[in-house]
Amino acid sequence: MKLANSTLYISVVVPLFQAEKTVKELVGRLDAILKKTCATYEIILVDDHSEDGTWESVVSIARGMTSLKGIRLSRNFGQHHAITAGLDLARGEWVVVMDGDLQDLPEEIPNLVSKANHGYDVVLARRKDRRDSWIVKTGSTVFYRLLAYLSGSPQDAAVGNFGIYHRTVIAELMRMKESIRYFPAMVKWVGFKQTTYDVKHAPAGDGISRYNFRKRFHLALNTLLAYSDKPLRMVIKMGFWIAFLGFIYALITFFRYLFGAILVPGYASIIVSIWVLSGLVLMTLGVVGLYVGKIFEGVKNRPLYIVEKST
């Protein structure tokens, strides 16, 4: 599909959290670059219930910009739910999704558009030199390798939310109503003609990461459970091998008893067996319980987000 500047309509969706210090610069740079890139554009800012002055800044900027839409969610639903809220508002033929901390550079958007012009439905920005701490990069690498193993599909730790997506892809994403949402995995699942483009990556605009360890851990756990049933199959295999080894050990013990090698029953072996097997049973129940909990969340069919205010 050909992108022509004379008719090109781009929507830019940006989830925001505690972005009071960066949102004004972000919008200014987006406005400047989009005027040169396309005929029509809109900037959609989704405030994920920030506790600073982010929403007030969005309202202030919107007074002087007809191309800007802003919504504030009623509570902190999470980055990927905020992206969903922005995508529901987007009307462009092409949609750019990017973070609001200035690590994703607005100046890379023309390059993504140019790459999409070669017939791609999705162009994912690949951060060739991530400007994050080594802890964040290491954790991200471990998570994506684990996700790739459990899901059975290749994953790239250098690819995040930043990218350009055709309206057809966005329409299919909006049909996915599961409560656990992870935008990159959803994009990979829907398919279509996808590619990557290497982009520059900047440090956070105010030097503060919005994701602490607890948030990253919960996101990783939810994503692994939502997009793979492999942990359940691994537990079944582990149970089979433990049962097999237990059967072999029982046969050995039986023959040792027949040949008089065991005179006094072993207290230590009994205690070890009880503790090991009890731990495995509890772990298995825990894994199954997590999946049941996610099913419980899904069947409640609650809205993915709630809008408190809009501008």
C-alpha positions in Angstrom: 0.0 0.0 0.0 1.4 3.4 -1.1 1.7 6.3 1.4 1.3 9.7 -0.3 2.0 12.8 1.6 -0.8 14.7 -0.1 -3.5 12.3 1.4 -1.6 10.8 4.3 -3.6 10.8 7.6 -1.5 9.8 10.7 -2.8 9.4 14.2 -0.1 9.4 17.0 -1.1 7.6 20.2 0.9 8.4 23.3 0.2 6.9 26.7 1.3 9.3 29.5 2.2 8.7 33.2 3.8 11.3 35.4 4.9 13.2 32.2 4.3 16.8 33.3 7.9 17.7 32.5 8.1 16.1 29.1 4.6 16.4 27.5 5.0 20.0 26.2 8.3 19.3 24.5 6.9 16.1 23.1 3.9 17.7 21.5 6.0 20.5 20.1 8.3 18.1 18.4 5.5 15.9 17.2 3.6 18.9 15.7 6.7 20.2 13.9 7.6 16.8 12.4 4.0 15.8 11.4 3.4 19.1 9.5 6.3 18.1 7.2 5.3 14.4 7.0 1.6 14.2 6.2 -1.4 16.2 5.1 -3.6 15.5 8.1 -2.7 14.3 11.6 -3.9 14.0 15.1 -2.1 13.6 18.4 -3.9 11.5 21.0 -2.5 11.8 24.6 -3.8 9.3 27.1 -3.1 10.3 30.7 -3.1 7.0 32.7 -4.2 8.9 35.9 -1.0 10.6 36.6 -0.5 12.1 40.1 1.4 15.2 38.9 0.2 18.0 36.6 0.2 15.9 33.4 -3.5 16.3 32.7 -3.4 20.0 33.4 -0.6 20.3 30.9 -2.5 18.3 28.3 -5.6 20.6 28.7 -3.4 23.7 28.5 -1.7 22.5 25.3 -5.0 21.4 23.7 -6.5 24.9 24.0 -4.2 26.1 21.2 -4.2 22.9 19.0 -7.2 21.6 17.1 -5.2 18.5 16.2 -4.7 17.3 19.8 -7.1 15.0 21.6 -6.6 14.2 25.3 -8.3 11.8 27.7 -7.6 11.0 31.3 -8.4 7.5 32.7 -10.3 7.2 35.9 -7.4 5.3 37.6 -4.1 3.8 36.6 -5.0 1.0 34.3 -1.5 0.4 33.0 0.4 1.5 29.9 -1.0 -1.1 27.5 -4.6 -0.4 28.5 -3.9 3.3 27.9 -2.6 2.4 24.4 -5.9 0.6 23.8 -7.9 3.7 24.9 -5.9 5.8 22.4 -6.3 3.4 19.6 -10.1 3.4 20.1 -10.0 7.2 19.4 -7.5 7.1 16.5 -9.1 7.8 13.0 -6.0 7.9 10.8 -5.2 5.5 8.0 -1.9 5.0 9.7 -1.3 5.0 13.5 2.0 5.6 15.3 2.3 4.4 18.9 5.1 5.7 21.0 6.0 6.3 24.7 5.7 9.8 26.2 9.1 10.0 28.0 11.0 11.3 24.9 13.0 8.0 24.6 11.1 7.4 21.4 12.1 10.2 19.0 9.4 11.9 17.0 12.0 12.7 14.4 12.1 9.0 13.5 8.5 9.0 12.3 9.3 10.0 8.7 11.7 7.1 8.5 9.0 4.7 9.7 6.6 6.2 7.1 9.2 5.7 4.4 9.8 2.1 5.3 6.0 1.4 5.4 5.9 2.9 1.9 7.6 -0.3 0.7 4.4 -2.3 1.2 4.5 -3.1 4.9 1.4 -3.1 7.2 3.6 -2.8 10.3 6.9 -1.2 10.8 8.4 -1.7 14.3 11.1 0.6 15.6 14.1 -1.4 16.7 16.2 0.4 19.3 19.7 -0.4 18.1 21.4 1.3 21.1 19.0 1.3 24.1 19.7 4.2 26.5 18.4 2.4 29.5 20.3 1.1 32.6 22.0 -2.3 32.4 19.5 -3.7 34.9 16.5 -2.7 32.6 18.2 -4.1 29.5 19.2 -7.3 31.2 15.7 -7.8 32.6 14.2 -7.1 29.2 16.5 -9.6 27.5 15.7 -12.3 30.0 12.0 -11.7 29.7 11.9 -11.8 25.9 14.0 -14.9 25.8 11.6 -16.6 28.3 8.6 -15.4 26.3 10.1 -16.7 23.1 10.7 -20.1 24.7 7.2 -20.3 26.2 5.3 -18.9 23.3 7.2 -20.7 20.6 7.7 -17.5 18.5 10.8 -15.4 18.2 10.9 -12.2 20.2 13.2 -9.1 20.0 14.1 -7.3 23.2 15.0 -4.2 21.1 11.4 -3.8 19.9 8.8 -2.1 22.1 5.6 -0.2 21.4 7.1 2.4 19.0 6.1 1.8 15.4 3.6 2.6 12.6 0.6 0.4 12.0 -2.0 0.4 9.2 -5.6 0.9 10.0 -6.3 -2.7 9.0 -4.0 -4.0 11.7 -5.4 -1.6 14.3 -8.9 -2.8 13.6 -7.9 -6.4 14.3 -6.2 -5.4 17.5 -9.4 -3.6 18.7 -11.3 -6.9 18.3 -9.0 -8.5 20.9 -10.9 -7.8 24.2 -8.8 -9.9 26.6 -8.2 -8.2 30.0 -4.5 -8.9 30.0 -2.9 -6.7 27.3 0.6 -6.6 26.1 0.8 -4.5 22.9 3.9 -5.9 21.2 2.7 -9.5 21.7 -0.7 -8.6 20.3 0.8 -7.0 17.2 2.9 -10.1 16.6 -0.1 -12.4 17.0 -2.3 -10.6 14.4 0.3 -11.1 11.7 0.1 -9.1 8.4 3.3 -8.0 6.6 5.7 -6.8 9.3 9.3 -5.5 9.4 11.6 -3.5 11.6 13.6 -0.4 11.2 16.6 0.6 13.3 16.1 3.9 15.2 18.0 6.0 17.7 16.9 5.7 21.3 17.2 8.6 23.8 17.4 8.7 27.6 14.2 9.5 29.5 13.4 13.2 29.2 13.5 13.8 32.9 15.8 10.9 33.6 13.2 8.9 35.6 12.0 5.5 34.6 8.2 5.0 34.9 8.5 1.3 35.4 9.9 0.0 38.7 10.8 -3.6 39.4 7.4 -4.5 40.8 5.5 -3.2 37.8 7.9 -4.9 35.4 7.6 -8.2 37.3 3.8 -8.2 37.2 3.7 -7.2 33.6 6.1 -10.1 32.7 4.2 -12.6 34.8 0.8 -11.6 33.3 2.2 -11.6 29.8 3.7 -15.1 30.1 0.5 -16.5 31.5 -1.7 -14.8 28.9 0.2 -15.8 25.8 1.4 -19.3 26.7 0.1 -22.5 28.2 3.5 -24.0 28.2 4.0 -23.7 32.0 1.0 -26.1 32.4 2.5 -28.6 30.0 5.9 -28.2 31.7 4.3 -29.0 35.1 2.7 -32.1 33.6 6.0 -33.3 32.2 7.8 -32.6 35.5 5.1 -34.6 37.3 5.5 -37.5 34.9 9.3 -37.7 35.4 9.1 -37.4 39.2 6.5 -40.2 39.2 8.8 -42.3 37.0 11.8 -41.7 39.2 9.7 -42.4 42.2 8.6 -45.7 40.7 12.3 -46.7 39.9 13.3 -45.8 43.5 10.4 -47.9 44.8 11.6 -50.9 42.8 15.2 -50.5 44.0 14.0 -50.2 47.6 11.8 -53.3 47.2 14.7 -55.4 45.9 17.0 -54.2 48.6 14.5 -55.2 51.2 14.1 -58.7 49.6 17.9 -59.2 49.7 18.2 -58.0 53.3 20.0 -54.8 52.5 17.4 -52.7 54.5 17.1 -53.6 58.1 15.6 -50.4 59.6 13.2 -48.1 57.6 14.9 -44.8 56.7 13.5 -41.8 58.5 15.5 -39.4 56.4 14.2 -40.7 53.0 10.6 -40.4 54.2 11.0 -36.8 55.4 12.9 -35.8 52.2 10.2 -37.4 50.0 7.4 -35.7 51.9 8.9 -32.2 51.7 10.0 -32.5 48.0 6.7 -33.9 46.8 4.6 -31.5 49.0 6.6 -28.6 47.5 6.0 -29.8 44.0 2.3 -30.3 44.6 2.0 -26.8 46.0 3.9 -25.3 43.1 1.7 -27.2 40.6 -1.4 -25.9 42.4 0.0 -22.4 42.3 0.6 -22.5 38.5 -2.9 -23.9 37.9 -4.3 -21.3 40.3 -2.7 -18.4 38.4 -4.4 -19.6 35.2 -7.7 -20.0 36.9 -7.3 -16.5 38.3 -6.7 -15.0 34.9 -9.8 -16.9 33.6 -11.8 -15.4 36.5 -10.6 -11.9 35.5 -11.6 -12.5 31.9 -15.1 -13.8 32.5 -16.1 -10.8 34.5 -16.0 -8.9 31.2 -15.3 -5.5 32.8 -14.3 -2.6 30.6 -10.7 -2.4 29.6 -10.5 1.2 30.7 -12.7 4.1 32.0 -12.4 7.6 30.8 -12.7 10.3 33.5 -12.1 13.4 31.4 -11.5 14.4 27.8 -10.4 17.4 25.9 
